Amino acid sequence: MADQQPVERILLRQLAAYLTIPMWMMDEAGNLLYFNPAAEVLLGAGFDEIGPIRAEQLSDLFSVASIDERADDEAVLPVQTTLETRRPSYGAVRFRGLDEAWRQVEIAAIPIEGQSDRFLGVLAFFWEIHD
């Protein structure tokens, strides 16, 4: 992951830090760049504790399954859909955070577009749902 971030990501990270809805930001390669303090409760750790995470390490940290408890490999994450299609996506999944607790969340993912239509990644909002 590059040290110098595009200004669009810097501004979105600043905004996210002030919002009360959990959110995280990924670059165009699927690397987790940031999640805000509101997301820490659901993810089970603070961003300062784990820092940016490479895409291939995410599945080692967070287990994901579909709401109807199909196998992990059948769960479709809206962030993955948005990374692939560069279009907004929405869905619900179960995941296990770093605190080992399973949670059901709804996720809305939107593409991040920079100047000159540069695709910069995905911004995802998520919240816990209760039956």
Steps between C-alpha positions, in 0.01 A plus 500: 500500500637835400590759762357796309123475467286688245337809645155345454587216738652740750182708504274195530706366790469836675122498449469138617677581825214732595206280397315276745417229246762225466692522174819384337698590193679269259730585212447375146693179578278413798748599770334637813628855543293622792198441721351763725455492880131412459604176325733392779218358715373277219844398375628420848816713487618853436659604174811610688536143631503332160574779252458470124443141389598346168214337307640149540514541881135605543363145481746394771362765736127500424285195428197571281188293428167567340203585722338165421820328620620368166869423475745788527596481134137558397467826694518799268634817657365823356852648520627224273214559255577873494871434450421280201222706341581854617130539577320540835402177672295400802457180699501326835752251641613345826860551604725422793697795630835498672319463834372160371135617511278423199284789382247553225550821308355680204757660271471777244810540285568783258787551256748781563568697184783749479568776255506393135278201587780317686365204696645530851322222684191448713340672795274265698244588766375219723276457801395211719158349449303313764227242444 
